C-alpha cells in the first residue's frame, strides 16, 4: 500500500527528480582515456607518415565526425586516436 500523494510528498519527489538530472548527465559522459603502453609499443604519433594515417587504416574506429578522435582495434580502451595519426601497425589490406 502506498501513501497518498500529498502536496508535500509531491514537492519532495519533484525536487529529487530535478536534482538527479545532473547526476545522470555526468554519469553518462566518461572521460577520454588512452592506452599509453600500447601506444608506446606501436610507436603511435598524432601526425601522419606521408599518406599513411589512421583515417585510412583498417584498424581505425572512426569518431563522431571525420576530424573527431576515434579508437583503434589494436589499442583497446584508447578513444583518443587522431584520424591523422600514425603507428607501425598501419594497415590497408
C-alpha positions, 0 to 999 in steps of 0.5 A, spaced: 500 500 500 502 506 498 501 513 501 497 518 498 500 523 494 500 529 498 502 536 496 508 535 500 510 528 498 509 531 491 514 537 492 519 532 495 519 527 489 519 533 484 525 536 487 529 529 487 527 528 480 530 535 478 536 534 482 538 527 479 538 530 472 545 532 473 547 526 476 545 522 470 548 527 465 555 526 468 554 519 469 553 518 462 559 522 459 566 518 461 572 521 460 577 520 454 582 515 456 588 512 452 592 506 452 599 509 453 603 502 453 600 500 447 601 506 444 608 506 446 609 499 443 606 501 436 610 507 436 603 511 435 604 519 433 598 524 432 601 526 425 601 522 419 607 518 415 606 521 408 599 518 406 599 513 411 594 515 417 589 512 421 583 515 417 585 510 412 587 504 416 583 498 417 584 498 424 581 505 425 574 506 429 572 512 426 569 518 431 563 522 431 565 526 425 571 525 420 576 530 424 573 527 431 578 522 435 576 515 434 579 508 437 583 503 434 582 495 434 589 494 436 589 499 442 583 497 446 580 502 451 584 508 447 578 513 444 583 518 443 586 516 436 587 522 431 584 520 424 591 523 422 595 519 426 600 514 425 603 507 428 607 501 425 601 497 425 598 501 419 594 497 415 590 497 408 589 490 406 
